[in-house]
Amino acid sequence: MNPPLLIASGIGLCLCLYSCEPDYPDSTGDKQAYVPVYMSATEKNNISLSSARTTERSGKIYAFANYIFQNDQNKGIHIIDNSDRMHPKKIGFLNIPYNTEFAVKGNYIYANNVNDLVVIDIRDINNPTVVNRVEGAFPYVNQQYPQQTGYFECPDTTKGIVVAWELQTGKTVNCRR
C-alpha cells in the first residue's frame, strides 16, 4: 500500500473513532432512548366492551352484516353500526390489549391478544363474549431490545411482558444496540 495513503487512512480512522459517541451506561440527560412498555399477565386478559371513542391509530377495517369493525392498533376494535349506510355510527369499543390483527367469520371475531388468539362471540353485539383463548398461538416478537438501533433502557422481566418500545428523552440508559 502507498505510505501517504496508509497515513491518510490511519488519520481518517482516528478521526472517525474520535467522533463516535462514547457509551454512557446509567446516564440521564437529554439523550433520546427507547424505553420498554410492560404489561402484566392479568392486564392481558381484560377484554371488555366500553363506549365509543376516538380512533387513535387506525388499522384494519372489516365489514360484517350491518357493522363495520375497525382496529385501533394495540388498543382493540371499534364497533360501527352501518345499518344507515349514509350515516355510520360508532356504538362501542371492544378493548383487546395489544391487538393488532383480527378477522370476522360467522358470528365470531378472531383476534390476537399479545401472543394469544381469542375468539369472541358477537351474536349479541352489545354483549360480546370471549368463548375461546389459545394461549401462545403466536410467537412473541423478540423484545429484549427495540427494532431500531441506538440507546435503550434494558428490559426488566420482573415488570411484566415487554409489548412495545417508546422513544423518550432524559431516561436512564443502560443498553445500546
Secondary structure, DSSP 8 states (H G I E B T S, - for coil): --HHHHHHHHHHHHHHHHHS----TTB-SS-EEEEEEEE-HHHHT--EEE-----SSEEEEEEETTEEEEEETTTEEEEEE-SSTTS-EEEEEEE-TT---EEEETTEEEEEETTEEEEEE-SSTTS-EEEEEETT-S-----SS-SS-SEE----GGG-EEEEEEEEES--B-EE-
